[in-house]
Amino acid sequence: MVDDQLKRIHDASMTILEEVGIRLFHPDILALVDRHGARVVGDRAYFNGDEVMAWVSRAPRQFTVFARNPAHDAVIGGDAVQYAAGYGCPQIVTPDGAFRNARFSDYCRFLKLVQQHPRFRINGGILVQPEDLPSAHSHAAMIYAALCHSDKALLGIPGTAAEVEQIMDLVSIVFGGGEALCARPRILTLVNTLSPMQIDANALETMTVCVRHGQPVIISPGPMAGATGPITPAGNIALGNAEALAAIAICQMLRQGTPVVYGLQATVTDMRTGSASIGSPGFALQTVYATRLAKAYGLPCRSGGSSTDAPAIGAQSAYESMLAMMATRQNGANLVLHAAGILNSYAAMSYEQFIMDLEIIDMVDHYLKGVVIDDDTLALDTIRAVGAGGEYLTQRHTMAHCRTTPWAGTIGVAQHQPGTRANDRFQDNIAREMNRMLDAYRKPALPPDCQQRLDRSLERLGIDPSRLGGDGHP
């Protein structure tokens, strides 16, 4: 590592793994790491730093998640950037700022919005956690809906070994069977560690099943500085980094060459309330260092997002979301989860914030393209023709570039209109854009035999596809 600060964080992480160790709540994984040289005492494993990094180095620098529609194949790593929408929220914030529990109809509606927007190549996961799905059925029902409503690359759902196997069974139906599924990455699954320095049984079982089926995992520690990690950002990052490297090493022990995403998502604790703070500069700063560590290790990186602590859409949700997205994108994150819709510190999704975050993504992407400098853009011939004191509005050069060079927003309000309120117009623009996207949505067709096999698989799990509600059934 050429960066002295990164090296100090890395060295601290190695010390943590060697001296503190990590608790692994699964006997099979404890036996696995023991066979591969870790020192195991009870349920805690202690790793030699050099050996951990040797395992980490076996992970590929870049891979592709292949979608049902090849136009949506998602490259993860290198200079590529992929966006995925909000994840894991149990509630919806309504336009008037009220909270309600998310329903399966919300899940399906977000699937359609993500399918419709060209910035997204990845769909699915836990866009929201529907209250009207029994917990025993939610994993399978959500993945079923994602397969029916979208042909983009898939985000999976962690759980017990049985639940993740159910997901793999459903996905294999669409992609030609179990052997075909194992041959290519088709579904990315997010796995969280349990800070400080623990990985629970569900996470380890999720990793094991995904790796067995040849599917990539996102290893995403989320230590909260001052609560589940040291209050100082450097210490919090070092602790989360240790967790990430241990989990990535375990994935490689399970199957060398398994695609993984380094996904350290270190947060801040609001010391006034004890809650996570994801809209703060401290969160954005830790995003920067997590991304740089991943790049130093040669790993694809998940980081940041459009993150805010605001409980409702407004100025706070906008400026916090912009800060988080700028920090994420400027430092080269490859996978941006929570890219749209998040409110209330990951606790809620908002349709209105979703549309606003799409605008933020578009603005940031435009900004990061920089300025094209060539003979055409320098426009010397046009400058000579106009001379001193002329105008450029009617020039051919202006006509040639006026629709592509300036950025033009979709929902913003630029000028005062007498007799109207700007905020009302802004909200109307958001609603109009969302309705336009939903009206334009067309369900990508599945082959009839494939649809029938998906339906039968759900029925074997005790789920009647026709009774899912929320337009879950195609």
MARRO-170710 format. One line per field, with one value per residue (C-alpha): residue number from 1; residue in three letters; chain; z, y, x. Coordinates in steps of 0.5 Angstrom, whole numbers, plus 500, padded with zeros to 3 digits. Layout:
num c(NUM:...);
residuo c(ALA:...);
cadena c(A:...);
zz c(Z:...);
yy c(Y:...);
xx c(X:...);
This chain:
num c(1:2:3:4:5:6:7:8:9:10:11:12:13:14:15:16:17:18:19:20:21:22:23:24:25:26:27:28:29:30:31:32:33:34:35:36:37:38:39:40:41:42:43:44:45:46:47:48:49:50:51:52:53:54:55:56:57:58:59:60:61:62:63:64:65:66:67:68:69:70:71:72:73:74:75:76:77:78:79:80:81:82:83:84:85:86:87:88:89:90:91:92:93:94:95:96:97:98:99:100:101:102:103:104:105:106:107:108:109:110:111:112:113:114:115:116:117:118:119:120:121:122:123:124:125:126:127:128:129:130:131:132:133:134:135:136:137:138:139:140:141:142:143:144:145:146:147:148:149:150:151:152:153:154:155:156:157:158:159:160:161:162:163:164:165:166:167:168:169:170:171:172:173:174:175:176:177:178:179:180:181:182:183:184:185:186:187:188:189:190:191:192:193:194:195:196:197:198:199:200:201:202:203:204:205:206:207:208:209:210:211:212:213:214:215:216:217:218:219:220:221:222:223:224:225:226:227:228:229:230:231:232:233:234:235:236:237:238:239:240:241:242:243:244:245:246:247:248:249:250:251:252:253:254:255:256:257:258:259:260:261:262:263:264:265:266:267:268:269:270:271:272:273:274:275:276:277:278:279:280:281:282:283:284:285:286:287:288:289:290:291:292:293:294:295:296:297:298:299:300:301:302:303:304:305:306:307:308:309:310:311:312:313:314:315:316:317:318:319:320:321:322:323:324:325:326:327:328:329:330:331:332:333:334:335:336:337:338:339:340:341:342:343:344:345:346:347:348:349:350:351:352:353:354:355:356:357:358:359:360:361:362:363:364:365:366:367:368:369:370:371:372:373:374:375:376:377:378:379:380:381:382:383:384:385:386:387:388:389:390:391:392:393:394:395:396:397:398:399:400:401:402:403:404:405:406:407:408:409:410:411:412:413:414:415:416:417:418:419:420:421:422:423:424:425:426:427:428:429:430:431:432:433:434:435:436:437:438:439:440:441:442:443:444:445:446:447:448:449:450:451:452:453:454:455:456:457:458:459:460:461:462:463:464:465:466:467:468:469:470:471:472:473:474);
residuo c(MET:VAL:ASP:ASP:GLN:LEU:LYS:ARG:ILE:HIS:ASP:ALA:SER:MET:THR:ILE:LEU:GLU:GLU:VAL:GLY:ILE:ARG:LEU:PHE:HIS:PRO:ASP:ILE:LEU:ALA:LEU:VAL:ASP:ARG:HIS:GLY:ALA:ARG:VAL:VAL:GLY:ASP:ARG:ALA:TYR:PHE:ASN:GLY:ASP:GLU:VAL:MET:ALA:TRP:VAL:SER:ARG:ALA:PRO:ARG:GLN:PHE:THR:VAL:PHE:ALA:ARG:ASN:PRO:ALA:HIS:ASP:ALA:VAL:ILE:GLY:GLY:ASP:ALA:VAL:GLN:TYR:ALA:ALA:GLY:TYR:GLY:CYS:PRO:GLN:ILE:VAL:THR:PRO:ASP:GLY:ALA:PHE:ARG:ASN:ALA:ARG:PHE:SER:ASP:TYR:CYS:ARG:PHE:LEU:LYS:LEU:VAL:GLN:GLN:HIS:PRO:ARG:PHE:ARG:ILE:ASN:GLY:GLY:ILE:LEU:VAL:GLN:PRO:GLU:ASP:LEU:PRO:SER:ALA:HIS:SER:HIS:ALA:ALA:MET:ILE:TYR:ALA:ALA:LEU:CYS:HIS:SER:ASP:LYS:ALA:LEU:LEU:GLY:ILE:PRO:GLY:THR:ALA:ALA:GLU:VAL:GLU:GLN:ILE:MET:ASP:LEU:VAL:SER:ILE:VAL:PHE:GLY:GLY:GLY:GLU:ALA:LEU:CYS:ALA:ARG:PRO:ARG:ILE:LEU:THR:LEU:VAL:ASN:THR:LEU:SER:PRO:MET:GLN:ILE:ASP:ALA:ASN:ALA:LEU:GLU:THR:MET:THR:VAL:CYS:VAL:ARG:HIS:GLY:GLN:PRO:VAL:ILE:ILE:SER:PRO:GLY:PRO:MET:ALA:GLY:ALA:THR:GLY:PRO:ILE:THR:PRO:ALA:GLY:ASN:ILE:ALA:LEU:GLY:ASN:ALA:GLU:ALA:LEU:ALA:ALA:ILE:ALA:ILE:CYS:GLN:MET:LEU:ARG:GLN:GLY:THR:PRO:VAL:VAL:TYR:GLY:LEU:GLN:ALA:THR:VAL:THR:ASP:MET:ARG:THR:GLY:SER:ALA:SER:ILE:GLY:SER:PRO:GLY:PHE:ALA:LEU:GLN:THR:VAL:TYR:ALA:THR:ARG:LEU:ALA:LYS:ALA:TYR:GLY:LEU:PRO:CYS:ARG:SER:GLY:GLY:SER:SER:THR:ASP:ALA:PRO:ALA:ILE:GLY:ALA:GLN:SER:ALA:TYR:GLU:SER:MET:LEU:ALA:MET:MET:ALA:THR:ARG:GLN:ASN:GLY:ALA:ASN:LEU:VAL:LEU:HIS:ALA:ALA:GLY:ILE:LEU:ASN:SER:TYR:ALA:ALA:MET:SER:TYR:GLU:GLN:PHE:ILE:MET:ASP:LEU:GLU:ILE:ILE:ASP:MET:VAL:ASP:HIS:TYR:LEU:LYS:GLY:VAL:VAL:ILE:ASP:ASP:ASP:THR:LEU:ALA:LEU:ASP:THR:ILE:ARG:ALA:VAL:GLY:ALA:GLY:GLY:GLU:TYR:LEU:THR:GLN:ARG:HIS:THR:MET:ALA:HIS:CYS:ARG:THR:THR:PRO:TRP:ALA:GLY:THR:ILE:GLY:VAL:ALA:GLN:HIS:GLN:PRO:GLY:THR:ARG:ALA:ASN:ASP:ARG:PHE:GLN:ASP:ASN:ILE:ALA:ARG:GLU:MET:ASN:ARG:MET:LEU:ASP:ALA:TYR:ARG:LYS:PRO:ALA:LEU:PRO:PRO:ASP:CYS:GLN:GLN:ARG:LEU:ASP:ARG:SER:LEU:GLU:ARG:LEU:GLY:ILE:ASP:PRO:SER:ARG:LEU:GLY:GLY:ASP:GLY:HIS:PRO);
cadena c(A:A:A:A:A:A:A:A:A:A:A:A:A:A:A:A:A:A:A:A:A:A:A:A:A:A:A:A:A:A:A:A:A:A:A:A:A:A:A:A:A:A:A:A:A:A:A:A:A:A:A:A:A:A:A:A:A:A:A:A:A:A:A:A:A:A:A:A:A:A:A:A:A:A:A:A:A:A:A:A:A:A:A:A:A:A:A:A:A:A:A:A:A:A:A:A:A:A:A:A:A:A:A:A:A:A:A:A:A:A:A:A:A:A:A:A:A:A:A:A:A:A:A:A:A:A:A:A:A:A:A:A:A:A:A:A:A:A:A:A:A:A:A:A:A:A:A:A:A:A:A:A:A:A:A:A:A:A:A:A:A:A:A:A:A:A:A:A:A:A:A:A:A:A:A:A:A:A:A:A:A:A:A:A:A:A:A:A:A:A:A:A:A:A:A:A:A:A:A:A:A:A:A:A:A:A:A:A:A:A:A:A:A:A:A:A:A:A:A:A:A:A:A:A:A:A:A:A:A:A:A:A:A:A:A:A:A:A:A:A:A:A:A:A:A:A:A:A:A:A:A:A:A:A:A:A:A:A:A:A:A:A:A:A:A:A:A:A:A:A:A:A:A:A:A:A:A:A:A:A:A:A:A:A:A:A:A:A:A:A:A:A:A:A:A:A:A:A:A:A:A:A:A:A:A:A:A:A:A:A:A:A:A:A:A:A:A:A:A:A:A:A:A:A:A:A:A:A:A:A:A:A:A:A:A:A:A:A:A:A:A:A:A:A:A:A:A:A:A:A:A:A:A:A:A:A:A:A:A:A:A:A:A:A:A:A:A:A:A:A:A:A:A:A:A:A:A:A:A:A:A:A:A:A:A:A:A:A:A:A:A:A:A:A:A:A:A:A:A:A:A:A:A:A:A:A:A:A:A:A:A:A:A:A:A:A:A:A:A:A:A:A:A:A:A:A:A:A:A:A:A:A:A:A:A:A:A:A:A:A:A:A:A:A:A:A:A:A:A:A:A:A:A:A:A:A:A:A:A:A:A:A:A:A:A:A:A:A:A:A:A:A:A:A);
zz c(500:498:502:509:513:509:511:518:518:515:520:525:522:522:529:531:527:530:538:538:533:530:533:528:530:526:527:520:519:525:523:516:518:523:517:514:519:524:531:534:541:543:538:536:530:530:524:521:517:512:511:511:505:501:501:500:494:491:490:483:481:477:475:471:474:468:467:464:459:457:456:463:465:471:471:478:479:475:473:472:477:478:482:486:490:497:501:508:510:514:513:507:508:505:501:507:512:515:516:514:514:507:503:498:493:495:493:487:485:487:482:476:478:478:472:468:470:465:471:474:472:478:481:487:494:500:496:502:508:506:513:509:507:513:515:512:505:504:501:496:495:494:489:485:484:482:477:474:474:472:467:470:474:481:488:493:500:506:511:513:509:507:505:501:498:496:493:489:486:484:480:477:474:470:468:466:472:477:473:469:475:478:471:472:477:476:483:488:496:501:508:514:519:527:529:533:531:530:524:526:523:518:515:515:512:507:505:504:500:495:494:493:487:485:486:489:496:498:505:508:516:519:525:528:531:538:539:536:534:536:536:532:525:524:529:527:520:522:526:520:515:520:519:512:510:515:511:505:507:509:502:499:503:501:494:491:486:489:487:493:494:499:502:509:511:517:520:526:532:534:541:543:541:540:533:527:523:515:513:517:514:519:515:508:510:512:506:502:506:505:498:498:502:497:491:495:496:489:490:487:492:495:498:500:497:497:505:510:517:515:516:511:504:504:504:509:505:499:502:506:500:495:500:501:493:492:497:494:487:487:490:485:489:484:487:490:494:498:491:491:496:503:509:516:517:513:516:511:503:500:493:493:495:490:484:487:488:481:480:484:481:474:477:480:474:469:474:474:466:467:461:454:450:443:437:437:444:444:438:436:429:432:437:431:427:433:434:440:442:438:441:441:441:434:432:429:434:439:435:435:442:446:447:450:453:458:464:464:470:470:477:479:479:476:475:479:476:479:483:484:490:488:493:490:483:485:488:482:478:482:482:474:473:478:474:467:469:472:466:461:465:461:464:461:459:461:457:459:462:466:469:470:474:478:480:482:486:490:491:494:499:501:497:492:487:485:493:494:492:490:483:485:480:473);
yy c(500:507:511:511:512:506:502:504:502:495:494:495:490:485:486:485:479:476:478:479:474:473:469:464:462:455:449:447:454:453:447:450:455:450:446:452:454:459:458:456:457:455:459:464:464:468:469:470:477:474:468:472:476:470:468:474:475:469:473:476:483:484:479:480:478:475:478:474:480:480:488:488:484:488:488:489:491:495:502:500:503:499:502:498:501:501:495:492:498:495:502:507:514:517:524:527:525:519:512:506:499:496:491:486:491:496:491:490:497:498:492:496:502:499:495:501:506:505:507:500:494:490:489:485:484:486:493:493:488:487:486:482:476:471:471:463:465:472:470:466:470:476:473:470:477:479:474:475:483:484:481:485:482:479:482:476:475:472:467:460:455:452:459:461:454:455:462:458:453:459:462:456:455:461:460:453:448:447:446:452:456:454:456:463:469:470:473:477:476:481:478:483:481:482:488:488:482:476:473:469:463:465:470:464:459:464:465:457:456:462:459:452:455:459:465:472:475:482:482:488:490:496:498:504:508:509:503:497:500:505:512:514:513:510:505:504:503:498:494:493:492:486:483:484:481:475:473:474:469:464:465:463:457:455:455:459:464:465:472:477:484:488:492:495:500:503:508:513:513:519:520:524:518:512:511:510:516:515:522:525:527:522:516:519:520:512:511:514:510:503:504:506:500:495:498:497:490:489:487:490:495:496:503:509:510:516:516:520:520:525:522:525:528:535:540:535:529:532:535:529:524:528:528:521:520:524:521:514:516:520:515:509:505:499:497:503:499:504:508:511:511:511:515:515:512:505:505:507:508:513:513:521:520:515:519:525:520:518:526:526:520:523:530:526:522:528:532:526:526:532:537:534:538:537:542:541:543:549:552:557:557:559:564:567:568:571:576:581:583:578:572:564:562:562:559:552:550:551:548:541:541:544:538:534:538:542:538:538:535:532:534:541:547:553:559:562:562:567:564:557:555:552:546:544:544:540:535:535:534:528:525:526:522:516:515:516:510:506:507:506:499:493:486:482:475:469:463:459:453:457:461:454:451:457:457:450:451:456:451:446:451:452:459:460:465:467:469:473:480:486:484:479:474:476);
xx c(500:503:498:501:494:491:497:496:489:491:496:491:486:491:493:485:485:491:490:482:480:473:467:464:457:458:461:463:466:470:472:474:478:482:484:486:491:487:488:481:479:472:468:473:478:485:488:495:495:499:495:489:491:494:486:484:488:485:478:477:479:472:467:460:453:449:442:436:437:444:443:443:449:452:460:462:469:475:472:465:459:453:447:442:436:434:435:431:427:420:417:414:414:408:408:405:411:407:409:406:409:411:407:408:405:410:415:413:412:419:421:417:421:428:426:424:430:436:441:440:442:441:434:431:433:429:427:422:420:413:409:403:408:409:417:417:415:418:425:422:416:420:425:419:417:423:424:417:417:425:430:436:441:439:440:439:437:441:438:438:441:434:432:438:437:430:432:438:432:428:434:436:429:430:437:437:438:443:449:448:447:454:457:456:454:447:445:449:447:449:452:453:457:455:460:464:468:462:459:452:450:445:451:455:450:448:456:456:450:452:459:457:452:458:454:458:457:457:461:458:460:457:460:457:462:461:456:459:465:470:468:474:473:480:479:472:474:480:475:470:476:478:471:471:477:476:469:472:478:473:469:476:477:470:472:478:476:469:467:466:465:468:463:465:459:462:457:457:452:448:451:444:440:444:441:446:447:448:447:453:460:463:459:461:469:469:466:472:477:473:473:480:482:478:482:489:486:484:477:471:468:461:460:456:449:444:444:440:437:432:425:421:423:426:432:435:434:437:443:445:444:448:454:453:453:458:463:461:462:468:472:470:466:463:457:452:447:442:442:435:429:432:430:430:437:435:429:424:423:420:417:418:426:427:425:429:435:435:436:442:445:444:447:453:454:454:459:464:464:468:469:471:476:477:477:469:468:473:469:474:471:464:468:471:464:461:467:466:459:455:451:451:444:443:449:449:454:449:444:448:450:444:440:446:451:447:445:437:433:427:424:427:423:428:423:418:411:406:400:404:408:415:415:408:410:416:412:408:414:416:409:409:415:414:407:411:415:410:406:411:413:412:413:419:416:418:417:411:414:419:413:409:415:416:409:410:416:412:406:411:413:406:405:399:402:395:394:400:397:401:401:406:403:404);
